[in-house]
Amino acid sequence: MGDFQARRAKIRYKNQDQKTEYAHTMNGSALAVDRLVAAIIEQYLDTDGNLVIPKVLVPYMGMNKIYKK
């Protein structure tokens, strides 16, 4: 994500040379993660209550489906 949020929040640290730099933040600032998860569940829940993983996410998830217990 870079240092945009850190600059806005003034989050800094000192590097090995004791130079003050802005931190790089990593989170879901590029999208609303909770809304994304809700949309995936809403669109990919099968009739048995299992979650079918969208094809584009299978390589990252390592599975095709999350089964209801």
mmCIF file of the N, C-alpha and C atoms, coordinates in Angstrom:
data_MODEL
# 
_entry.id   MODEL 
# 
loop_
_atom_site.group_PDB 
_atom_site.id 
_atom_site.type_symbol 
_atom_site.label_atom_id 
_atom_site.label_alt_id 
_atom_site.label_comp_id 
_atom_site.label_asym_id 
_atom_site.label_entity_id 
_atom_site.label_seq_id 
_atom_site.pdbx_PDB_ins_code 
_atom_site.Cartn_x 
_atom_site.Cartn_y 
_atom_site.Cartn_z 
_atom_site.occupancy 
_atom_site.B_iso_or_equiv 
_atom_site.pdbx_formal_charge 
_atom_site.auth_seq_id 
_atom_site.auth_comp_id 
_atom_site.auth_asym_id 
_atom_site.auth_atom_id 
_atom_site.pdbx_PDB_model_num 
ATOM 1   N N  . MET A 1 1  ? 0.816   -1.189  0.000  1.00 0.00 ? 1  MET A N  1 
ATOM 2   C CA . MET A 1 1  ? 0.000   0.000   0.000  1.00 0.00 ? 1  MET A CA 1 
ATOM 3   C C  . MET A 1 1  ? 0.861   1.255   0.000  1.00 0.00 ? 1  MET A C  1 
ATOM 4   N N  . GLY A 1 2  ? 2.030   1.163   0.510  1.00 0.00 ? 2  GLY A N  1 
ATOM 5   C CA . GLY A 1 2  ? 2.894   2.330   0.507  1.00 0.00 ? 2  GLY A CA 1 
ATOM 6   C C  . GLY A 1 2  ? 2.782   3.140   1.782  1.00 0.00 ? 2  GLY A C  1 
ATOM 7   N N  . ASP A 1 3  ? 3.143   4.414   1.670  1.00 0.00 ? 3  ASP A N  1 
ATOM 8   C CA . ASP A 1 3  ? 3.194   5.236   2.876  1.00 0.00 ? 3  ASP A CA 1 
ATOM 9   C C  . ASP A 1 3  ? 2.106   6.308   2.939  1.00 0.00 ? 3  ASP A C  1 
ATOM 10  N N  . PHE A 1 4  ? 1.106   6.225   2.066  1.00 0.00 ? 4  PHE A N  1 
ATOM 11  C CA . PHE A 1 4  ? 0.056   7.248   2.046  1.00 0.00 ? 4  PHE A CA 1 
ATOM 12  C C  . PHE A 1 4  ? -0.619  7.391   3.406  1.00 0.00 ? 4  PHE A C  1 
ATOM 13  N N  . GLN A 1 5  ? -1.094  6.257   3.963  1.00 0.00 ? 5  GLN A N  1 
ATOM 14  C CA . GLN A 1 5  ? -1.782  6.320   5.252  1.00 0.00 ? 5  GLN A CA 1 
ATOM 15  C C  . GLN A 1 5  ? -0.838  6.773   6.358  1.00 0.00 ? 5  GLN A C  1 
ATOM 16  N N  . ALA A 1 6  ? 0.389   6.319   6.302  1.00 0.00 ? 6  ALA A N  1 
ATOM 17  C CA . ALA A 1 6  ? 1.363   6.709   7.327  1.00 0.00 ? 6  ALA A CA 1 
ATOM 18  C C  . ALA A 1 6  ? 1.623   8.212   7.275  1.00 0.00 ? 6  ALA A C  1 
ATOM 19  N N  . ARG A 1 7  ? 1.687   8.769   6.093  1.00 0.00 ? 7  ARG A N  1 
ATOM 20  C CA . ARG A 1 7  ? 1.882   10.218  5.978  1.00 0.00 ? 7  ARG A CA 1 
ATOM 21  C C  . ARG A 1 7  ? 0.680   10.968  6.553  1.00 0.00 ? 7  ARG A C  1 
ATOM 22  N N  . ARG A 1 8  ? -0.528  10.472  6.238  1.00 0.00 ? 8  ARG A N  1 
ATOM 23  C CA . ARG A 1 8  ? -1.736  11.111  6.761  1.00 0.00 ? 8  ARG A CA 1 
ATOM 24  C C  . ARG A 1 8  ? -1.800  11.022  8.282  1.00 0.00 ? 8  ARG A C  1 
ATOM 25  N N  . ALA A 1 9  ? -1.393  9.865   8.820  1.00 0.00 ? 9  ALA A N  1 
ATOM 26  C CA . ALA A 1 9  ? -1.457  9.642   10.271 1.00 0.00 ? 9  ALA A CA 1 
ATOM 27  C C  . ALA A 1 9  ? -0.162  10.031  10.980 1.00 0.00 ? 9  ALA A C  1 
ATOM 28  N N  . LYS A 1 10 ? 0.822   10.451  10.185 1.00 0.00 ? 10 LYS A N  1 
ATOM 29  C CA . LYS A 1 10 ? 2.136   10.839  10.719 1.00 0.00 ? 10 LYS A CA 1 
ATOM 30  C C  . LYS A 1 10 ? 2.780   9.702   11.514 1.00 0.00 ? 10 LYS A C  1 
ATOM 31  N N  . ILE A 1 11 ? 2.739   8.497   10.919 1.00 0.00 ? 11 ILE A N  1 
ATOM 32  C CA . ILE A 1 11 ? 3.354   7.320   11.542 1.00 0.00 ? 11 ILE A CA 1 
ATOM 33  C C  . ILE A 1 11 ? 4.773   7.204   11.010 1.00 0.00 ? 11 ILE A C  1 
ATOM 34  N N  . ARG A 1 12 ? 5.745   7.413   11.890 1.00 0.00 ? 12 ARG A N  1 
ATOM 35  C CA . ARG A 1 12 ? 7.143   7.398   11.469 1.00 0.00 ? 12 ARG A CA 1 
ATOM 36  C C  . ARG A 1 12 ? 7.957   6.455   12.342 1.00 0.00 ? 12 ARG A C  1 
ATOM 37  N N  . TYR A 1 13 ? 9.118   6.100   11.839 1.00 0.00 ? 13 TYR A N  1 
ATOM 38  C CA . TYR A 1 13 ? 10.056  5.268   12.598 1.00 0.00 ? 13 TYR A CA 1 
ATOM 39  C C  . TYR A 1 13 ? 11.466  5.697   12.230 1.00 0.00 ? 13 TYR A C  1 
ATOM 40  N N  . LYS A 1 14 ? 12.430  5.251   13.009 1.00 0.00 ? 14 LYS A N  1 
ATOM 41  C CA . LYS A 1 14 ? 13.832  5.536   12.696 1.00 0.00 ? 14 LYS A CA 1 
ATOM 42  C C  . LYS A 1 14 ? 14.453  4.279   12.110 1.00 0.00 ? 14 LYS A C  1 
ATOM 43  N N  . ASN A 1 15 ? 15.111  4.436   10.960 1.00 0.00 ? 15 ASN A N  1 
ATOM 44  C CA . ASN A 1 15 ? 15.757  3.291   10.323 1.00 0.00 ? 15 ASN A CA 1 
ATOM 45  C C  . ASN A 1 15 ? 17.113  3.007   10.986 1.00 0.00 ? 15 ASN A C  1 
ATOM 46  N N  . GLN A 1 16 ? 17.867  2.085   10.408 1.00 0.00 ? 16 GLN A N  1 
ATOM 47  C CA . GLN A 1 16 ? 19.152  1.687   10.997 1.00 0.00 ? 16 GLN A CA 1 
ATOM 48  C C  . GLN A 1 16 ? 20.141  2.846   11.103 1.00 0.00 ? 16 GLN A C  1 
ATOM 49  N N  . ASP A 1 17 ? 20.001  3.811   10.209 1.00 0.00 ? 17 ASP A N  1 
ATOM 50  C CA . ASP A 1 17 ? 20.881  4.985   10.230 1.00 0.00 ? 17 ASP A CA 1 
ATOM 51  C C  . ASP A 1 17 ? 20.316  6.111   11.096 1.00 0.00 ? 17 ASP A C  1 
ATOM 52  N N  . GLN A 1 18 ? 19.268  5.794   11.861 1.00 0.00 ? 18 GLN A N  1 
ATOM 53  C CA . GLN A 1 18 ? 18.599  6.765   12.735 1.00 0.00 ? 18 GLN A CA 1 
ATOM 54  C C  . GLN A 1 18 ? 17.912  7.888   11.955 1.00 0.00 ? 18 GLN A C  1 
ATOM 55  N N  . LYS A 1 19 ? 17.650  7.651   10.683 1.00 0.00 ? 19 LYS A N  1 
ATOM 56  C CA . LYS A 1 19 ? 16.915  8.608   9.867  1.00 0.00 ? 19 LYS A CA 1 
ATOM 57  C C  . LYS A 1 19 ? 15.416  8.338   10.038 1.00 0.00 ? 19 LYS A C  1 
ATOM 58  N N  . THR A 1 20 ? 14.636  9.383   10.255 1.00 0.00 ? 20 THR A N  1 
ATOM 59  C CA . THR A 1 20 ? 13.191  9.229   10.419 1.00 0.00 ? 20 THR A CA 1 
ATOM 60  C C  . THR A 1 20 ? 12.540  9.046   9.052  1.00 0.00 ? 20 THR A C  1 
ATOM 61  N N  . GLU A 1 21 ? 11.741  7.989   8.929  1.00 0.00 ? 21 GLU A N  1 
ATOM 62  C CA . GLU A 1 21 ? 11.027  7.701   7.686  1.00 0.00 ? 21 GLU A CA 1 
ATOM 63  C C  . GLU A 1 21 ? 9.576   7.370   8.003  1.00 0.00 ? 21 GLU A C  1 
ATOM 64  N N  . TYR A 1 22 ? 8.733   7.482   6.978  1.00 0.00 ? 22 TYR A N  1 
ATOM 65  C CA . TYR A 1 22 ? 7.342   7.080   7.144  1.00 0.00 ? 22 TYR A CA 1 
ATOM 66  C C  . TYR A 1 22 ? 7.238   5.566   6.993  1.00 0.00 ? 22 TYR A C  1 
ATOM 67  N N  . ALA A 1 23 ? 6.408   4.975   7.836  1.00 0.00 ? 23 ALA A N  1 
ATOM 68  C CA . ALA A 1 23 ? 6.181   3.532   7.758  1.00 0.00 ? 23 ALA A CA 1 
ATOM 69  C C  . ALA A 1 23 ? 5.330   3.221   6.530  1.00 0.00 ? 23 ALA A C  1 
ATOM 70  N N  . HIS A 1 24 ? 5.373   1.990   6.088  1.00 0.00 ? 24 HIS A N  1 
ATOM 71  C CA . HIS A 1 24 ? 4.488   1.529   5.026  1.00 0.00 ? 24 HIS A CA 1 
ATOM 72  C C  . HIS A 1 24 ? 3.408   0.687   5.687  1.00 0.00 ? 24 HIS A C  1 
ATOM 73  N N  . THR A 1 25 ? 2.160   1.010   5.423  1.00 0.00 ? 25 THR A N  1 
ATOM 74  C CA . THR A 1 25 ? 1.054   0.307   6.063  1.00 0.00 ? 25 THR A CA 1 
ATOM 75  C C  . THR A 1 25 ? 0.473   -0.743  5.125  1.00 0.00 ? 25 THR A C  1 
ATOM 76  N N  . MET A 1 26 ? -0.056  -1.785  5.721  1.00 0.00 ? 26 MET A N  1 
ATOM 77  C CA . MET A 1 26 ? -0.705  -2.842  4.939  1.00 0.00 ? 26 MET A CA 1 
ATOM 78  C C  . MET A 1 26 ? -2.040  -3.162  5.591  1.00 0.00 ? 26 MET A C  1 
ATOM 79  N N  . ASN A 1 27 ? -3.100  -2.879  4.891  1.00 0.00 ? 27 ASN A N  1 
ATOM 80  C CA . ASN A 1 27 ? -4.433  -3.259  5.341  1.00 0.00 ? 27 ASN A CA 1 
ATOM 81  C C  . ASN A 1 27 ? -5.387  -3.158  4.167  1.00 0.00 ? 27 ASN A C  1 
ATOM 82  N N  . GLY A 1 28 ? -6.646  -3.135  4.429  1.00 0.00 ? 28 GLY A N  1 
ATOM 83  C CA . GLY A 1 28 ? -7.630  -3.120  3.363  1.00 0.00 ? 28 GLY A CA 1 
ATOM 84  C C  . GLY A 1 28 ? -8.044  -1.738  2.926  1.00 0.00 ? 28 GLY A C  1 
ATOM 85  N N  . SER A 1 29 ? -7.154  -0.792  2.892  1.00 0.00 ? 29 SER A N  1 
ATOM 86  C CA . SER A 1 29 ? -7.545  0.572   2.561  1.00 0.00 ? 29 SER A CA 1 
ATOM 87  C C  . SER A 1 29 ? -7.954  0.730   1.100  1.00 0.00 ? 29 SER A C  1 
ATOM 88  N N  . ALA A 1 30 ? -7.580  -0.211  0.245  1.00 0.00 ? 30 ALA A N  1 
ATOM 89  C CA . ALA A 1 30 ? -7.946  -0.105  -1.164 1.00 0.00 ? 30 ALA A CA 1 
ATOM 90  C C  . ALA A 1 30 ? -9.383  -0.550  -1.408 1.00 0.00 ? 30 ALA A C  1 
ATOM 91  N N  . LEU A 1 31 ? -9.956  -1.266  -0.462 1.00 0.00 ? 31 LEU A N  1 
ATOM 92  C CA . LEU A 1 31 ? -11.332 -1.731  -0.590 1.00 0.00 ? 31 LEU A CA 1 
ATOM 93  C C  . LEU A 1 31 ? -11.907 -1.999  0.788  1.00 0.00 ? 31 LEU A C  1 
ATOM 94  N N  . ALA A 1 32 ? -13.215 -2.096  0.848  1.00 0.00 ? 32 ALA A N  1 
ATOM 95  C CA . ALA A 1 32 ? -13.888 -2.371  2.122  1.00 0.00 ? 32 ALA A CA 1 
ATOM 96  C C  . ALA A 1 32 ? -13.937 -3.886  2.303  1.00 0.00 ? 32 ALA A C  1 
ATOM 97  N N  . VAL A 1 33 ? -13.010 -4.426  3.069  1.00 0.00 ? 33 VAL A N  1 
ATOM 98  C CA . VAL A 1 33 ? -12.852 -5.873  3.202  1.00 0.00 ? 33 VAL A CA 1 
ATOM 99  C C  . VAL A 1 33 ? -14.126 -6.534  3.711  1.00 0.00 ? 33 VAL A C  1 
ATOM 100 N N  . ASP A 1 34 ? -14.759 -5.959  4.721  1.00 0.00 ? 34 ASP A N  1 
ATOM 101 C CA . ASP A 1 34 ? -15.965 -6.585  5.261  1.00 0.00 ? 34 ASP A CA 1 
ATOM 102 C C  . ASP A 1 34 ? -17.081 -6.643  4.228  1.00 0.00 ? 34 ASP A C  1 
ATOM 103 N N  . ARG A 1 35 ? -17.213 -5.623  3.410  1.00 0.00 ? 35 ARG A N  1 
ATOM 104 C CA . ARG A 1 35 ? -18.236 -5.632  2.352  1.00 0.00 ? 35 ARG A CA 1 
ATOM 105 C C  . ARG A 1 35 ? -17.887 -6.639  1.266  1.00 0.00 ? 35 ARG A C  1 
ATOM 106 N N  . LEU A 1 36 ? -16.604 -6.759  0.964  1.00 0.00 ? 36 LEU A N  1 
ATOM 107 C CA . LEU A 1 36 ? -16.162 -7.720  -0.039 1.00 0.00 ? 36 LEU A CA 1 
ATOM 108 C C  . LEU A 1 36 ? -16.464 -9.146  0.404  1.00 0.00 ? 36 LEU A C  1 
ATOM 109 N N  . VAL A 1 37 ? -16.145 -9.464  1.650  1.00 0.00 ? 37 VAL A N  1 
ATOM 110 C CA . VAL A 1 37 ? -16.422 -10.807 2.179  1.00 0.00 ? 37 VAL A CA 1 
ATOM 111 C C  . VAL A 1 37 ? -17.924 -11.071 2.172  1.00 0.00 ? 37 VAL A C  1 
ATOM 112 N N  . ALA A 1 38 ? -18.722 -10.110 2.591  1.00 0.00 ? 38 ALA A N  1 
ATOM 113 C CA . ALA A 1 38 ? -20.177 -10.273 2.588  1.00 0.00 ? 38 ALA A CA 1 
ATOM 114 C C  . ALA A 1 38 ? -20.699 -10.519 1.175  1.00 0.00 ? 38 ALA A C  1 
ATOM 115 N N  . ALA A 1 39 ? -20.165 -9.798  0.199  1.00 0.00 ? 39 ALA A N  1 
ATOM 116 C CA . ALA A 1 39 ? -20.595 -9.975  -1.190 1.00 0.00 ? 39 ALA A CA 1 
ATOM 117 C C  . ALA A 1 39 ? -20.220 -11.355 -1.721 1.00 0.00 ? 39 ALA A C  1 
ATOM 118 N N  . ILE A 1 40 ? -19.025 -11.830 -1.389 1.00 0.00 ? 40 ILE A N  1 
ATOM 119 C CA . ILE A 1 40 ? -18.606 -13.166 -1.834 1.00 0.00 ? 40 ILE A CA 1 
ATOM 120 C C  . ILE A 1 40 ? -19.513 -14.227 -1.220 1.00 0.00 ? 40 ILE A C  1 
ATOM 121 N N  . ILE A 1 41 ? -19.783 -14.106 0.070  1.00 0.00 ? 41 ILE A N  1 
ATOM 122 C CA . ILE A 1 41 ? -20.670 -15.080 0.720  1.00 0.00 ? 41 ILE A CA 1 
ATOM 123 C C  . ILE A 1 41 ? -22.059 -15.035 0.094  1.00 0.00 ? 41 ILE A C  1 
ATOM 124 N N  . GLU A 1 42 ? -22.562 -13.845 -0.129 1.00 0.00 ? 42 GLU A N  1 
ATOM 125 C CA . GLU A 1 42 ? -23.896 -13.686 -0.705 1.00 0.00 ? 42 GLU A CA 1 
ATOM 126 C C  . GLU A 1 42 ? -23.987 -14.297 -2.100 1.00 0.00 ? 42 GLU A C  1 
ATOM 127 N N  . GLN A 1 43 ? -22.963 -14.134 -2.902 1.00 0.00 ? 43 GLN A N  1 
ATOM 128 C CA . GLN A 1 43 ? -23.002 -14.593 -4.287 1.00 0.00 ? 43 GLN A CA 1 
ATOM 129 C C  . GLN A 1 43 ? -22.574 -16.045 -4.483 1.00 0.00 ? 43 GLN A C  1 
ATOM 130 N N  . TYR A 1 44 ? -21.777 -16.597 -3.572 1.00 0.00 ? 44 TYR A N  1 
ATOM 131 C CA . TYR A 1 44 ? -21.182 -17.912 -3.796 1.00 0.00 ? 44 TYR A CA 1 
ATOM 132 C C  . TYR A 1 44 ? -21.610 -18.971 -2.786 1.00 0.00 ? 44 TYR A C  1 
ATOM 133 N N  . LEU A 1 45 ? -22.639 -18.716 -2.005 1.00 0.00 ? 45 LEU A N  1 
ATOM 134 C CA . LEU A 1 45 ? -23.160 -19.712 -1.078 1.00 0.00 ? 45 LEU A CA 1 
ATOM 135 C C  . LEU A 1 45 ? -24.077 -20.648 -1.852 1.00 0.00 ? 45 LEU A C  1 
ATOM 136 N N  . ASP A 1 46 ? -23.802 -21.961 -1.802 1.00 0.00 ? 46 ASP A N  1 
ATOM 137 C CA . ASP A 1 46 ? -24.648 -22.900 -2.541 1.00 0.00 ? 46 ASP A CA 1 
ATOM 138 C C  . ASP A 1 46 ? -25.869 -23.293 -1.708 1.00 0.00 ? 46 ASP A C  1 
ATOM 139 N N  . THR A 1 47 ? -26.742 -24.105 -2.289 1.00 0.00 ? 47 THR A N  1 
ATOM 140 C CA . THR A 1 47 ? -28.001 -24.462 -1.630 1.00 0.00 ? 47 THR A CA 1 
ATOM 141 C C  . THR A 1 47 ? -27.803 -25.313 -0.380 1.00 0.00 ? 47 THR A C  1 
ATOM 142 N N  . ASP A 1 48 ? -26.644 -25.963 -0.246 1.00 0.00 ? 48 ASP A N  1 
ATOM 143 C CA . ASP A 1 48 ? -26.346 -26.770 0.938  1.00 0.00 ? 48 ASP A CA 1 
ATOM 144 C C  . ASP A 1 48 ? -25.685 -25.951 2.050  1.00 0.00 ? 48 ASP A C  1 
ATOM 145 N N  . GLY A 1 49 ? -25.440 -24.678 1.805  1.00 0.00 ? 49 GLY A N  1 
ATOM 146 C CA . GLY A 1 49 ? -24.803 -23.831 2.806  1.00 0.00 ? 49 GLY A CA 1 
ATOM 147 C C  . GLY A 1 49 ? -23.287 -23.826 2.734  1.00 0.00 ? 49 GLY A C  1 
ATOM 148 N N  . ASN A 1 50 ? -22.719 -24.417 1.677  1.00 0.00 ? 50 ASN A N  1 
ATOM 149 C CA . ASN A 1 50 ? -21.268 -24.421 1.479  1.00 0.00 ? 50 ASN A CA 1 
ATOM 150 C C  . ASN A 1 50 ? -20.874 -23.181 0.688  1.00 0.00 ? 50 ASN A C  1 
ATOM 151 N N  . LEU A 1 51 ? -19.688 -22.698 0.917  1.00 0.00 ? 51 LEU A N  1 
ATOM 152 C CA . LEU A 1 51 ? -19.196 -21.532 0.190  1.00 0.00 ? 51 LEU A CA 1 
ATOM 153 C C  . LEU A 1 51 ? -18.287 -21.994 -0.935 1.00 0.00 ? 51 LEU A C  1 
ATOM 154 N N  . VAL A 1 52 ? -18.703 -21.742 -2.170 1.00 0.00 ? 52 VAL A N  1 
ATOM 155 C CA . VAL A 1 52 ? -17.897 -22.072 -3.344 1.00 0.00 ? 52 VAL A CA 1 
ATOM 156 C C  . VAL A 1 52 ? -16.916 -20.923 -3.551 1.00 0.00 ? 52 VAL A C  1 
ATOM 157 N N  . ILE A 1 53 ? -15.641 -21.234 -3.538 1.00 0.00 ? 53 ILE A N  1 
ATOM 158 C CA . ILE A 1 53 ? -14.609 -20.204 -3.690 1.00 0.00 ? 53 ILE A CA 1 
ATOM 159 C C  . ILE A 1 53 ? -14.579 -19.744 -5.148 1.00 0.00 ? 53 ILE A C  1 
ATOM 160 N N  . PRO A 1 54 ? -14.653 -18.440 -5.414 1.00 0.00 ? 54 PRO A N  1 
ATOM 161 C CA . PRO A 1 54 ? -14.552 -17.955 -6.792 1.00 0.00 ? 54 PRO A CA 1 
ATOM 162 C C  . PRO A 1 54 ? -13.238 -18.426 -7.432 1.00 0.00 ? 54 PRO A C  1 
ATOM 163 N N  . LYS A 1 55 ? -13.298 -18.793 -8.712 1.00 0.00 ? 55 LYS A N  1 
ATOM 164 C CA . LYS A 1 55 ? -12.130 -19.348 -9.413 1.00 0.00 ? 55 LYS A CA 1 
ATOM 165 C C  . LYS A 1 55 ? -10.891 -18.474 -9.275 1.00 0.00 ? 55 LYS A C  1 
ATOM 166 N N  . VAL A 1 56 ? -11.066 -17.185 -9.309 1.00 0.00 ? 56 VAL A N  1 
ATOM 167 C CA . VAL A 1 56 ? -9.921  -16.275 -9.234 1.00 0.00 ? 56 VAL A CA 1 
ATOM 168 C C  . VAL A 1 56 ? -9.229  -16.346 -7.871 1.00 0.00 ? 56 VAL A C  1 
ATOM 169 N N  . LEU A 1 57 ? -9.940  -16.778 -6.824 1.00 0.00 ? 57 LEU A N  1 
ATOM 170 C CA . LEU A 1 57 ? -9.362  -16.853 -5.481 1.00 0.00 ? 57 LEU A CA 1 
ATOM 171 C C  . LEU A 1 57 ? -8.827  -18.230 -5.112 1.00 0.00 ? 57 LEU A C  1 
ATOM 172 N N  . VAL A 1 58 ? -9.158  -19.252 -5.908 1.00 0.00 ? 58 VAL A N  1 
ATOM 173 C CA . VAL A 1 58 ? -8.728  -20.623 -5.594 1.00 0.00 ? 58 VAL A CA 1 
ATOM 174 C C  . VAL A 1 58 ? -7.213  -20.733 -5.416 1.00 0.00 ? 58 VAL A C  1 
ATOM 175 N N  . PRO A 1 59 ? -6.376  -20.141 -6.277 1.00 0.00 ? 59 PRO A N  1 
ATOM 176 C CA . PRO A 1 59 ? -4.924  -20.256 -6.072 1.00 0.00 ? 59 PRO A CA 1 
ATOM 177 C C  . PRO A 1 59 ? -4.454  -19.679 -4.732 1.00 0.00 ? 59 PRO A C  1 
ATOM 178 N N  . TYR A 1 60 ? -5.154  -18.690 -4.213 1.00 0.00 ? 60 TYR A N  1 
ATOM 179 C CA . TYR A 1 60 ? -4.768  -18.074 -2.946 1.00 0.00 ? 60 TYR A CA 1 
ATOM 180 C C  . TYR A 1 60 ? -5.336  -18.830 -1.744 1.00 0.00 ? 60 TYR A C  1 
ATOM 181 N N  . MET A 1 61 ? -6.491  -19.450 -1.944 1.00 0.00 ? 61 MET A N  1 
ATOM 182 C CA . MET A 1 61 ? -7.152  -20.172 -0.856 1.00 0.00 ? 61 MET A CA 1 
ATOM 183 C C  . MET A 1 61 ? -6.672  -21.614 -0.734 1.00 0.00 ? 61 MET A C  1 
ATOM 184 N N  . GLY A 1 62 ? -6.258  -22.213 -1.860 1.00 0.00 ? 62 GLY A N  1 
ATOM 185 C CA . GLY A 1 62 ? -5.823  -23.602 -1.837 1.00 0.00 ? 62 GLY A CA 1 
ATOM 186 C C  . GLY A 1 62 ? -6.973  -24.583 -1.698 1.00 0.00 ? 62 GLY A C  1 
ATOM 187 N N  . MET A 1 63 ? -8.179  -24.141 -1.983 1.00 0.00 ? 63 MET A N  1 
ATOM 188 C CA . MET A 1 63 ? -9.358  -25.007 -1.915 1.00 0.00 ? 63 MET A CA 1 
ATOM 189 C C  . MET A 1 63 ? -10.430 -24.453 -2.835 1.00 0.00 ? 63 MET A C  1 
ATOM 190 N N  . ASN A 1 64 ? -11.367 -25.313 -3.200 1.00 0.00 ? 64 ASN A N  1 
ATOM 191 C CA . ASN A 1 64 ? -12.457 -24.911 -4.086 1.00 0.00 ? 64 ASN A CA 1 
ATOM 192 C C  . ASN A 1 64 ? -13.735 -24.573 -3.337 1.00 0.00 ? 64 ASN A C  1 
ATOM 193 N N  . LYS A 1 65 ? -13.836 -25.071 -2.102 1.00 0.00 ? 65 LYS A N  1 
ATOM 194 C CA . LYS A 1 65 ? -15.082 -24.911 -1.366 1.00 0.00 ? 65 LYS A CA 1 
ATOM 195 C C  . LYS A 1 65 ? -14.808 -24.938 0.133  1.00 0.00 ? 65 LYS A C  1 
ATOM 196 N N  . ILE A 1 66 ? -15.579 -24.166 0.870  1.00 0.00 ? 66 ILE A N  1 
ATOM 197 C CA . ILE A 1 66 ? -15.575 -24.233 2.329  1.00 0.00 ? 66 ILE A CA 1 
ATOM 198 C C  . ILE A 1 66 ? -16.898 -24.882 2.714  1.00 0.00 ? 66 ILE A C  1 
ATOM 199 N N  . TYR A 1 67 ? -16.798 -26.027 3.363  1.00 0.00 ? 67 TYR A N  1 
ATOM 200 C CA . TYR A 1 67 ? -17.984 -26.822 3.664  1.00 0.00 ? 67 TYR A CA 1 
ATOM 201 C C  . TYR A 1 67 ? -18.609 -26.444 4.991  1.00 0.00 ? 67 TYR A C  1 
ATOM 202 N N  . LYS A 1 68 ? -19.938 -26.439 4.983  1.00 0.00 ? 68 LYS A N  1 
ATOM 203 C CA . LYS A 1 68 ? -20.693 -26.219 6.211  1.00 0.00 ? 68 LYS A CA 1 
ATOM 204 C C  . LYS A 1 68 ? -20.558 -27.465 7.075  1.00 0.00 ? 68 LYS A C  1 
ATOM 205 N N  . LYS A 1 69 ? -20.382 -27.285 8.361  1.00 0.00 ? 69 LYS A N  1 
ATOM 206 C CA . LYS A 1 69 ? -20.271 -28.445 9.259  1.00 0.00 ? 69 LYS A CA 1 
ATOM 207 C C  . LYS A 1 69 ? -21.622 -29.000 9.578  1.00 0.00 ? 69 LYS A C  1 
# 
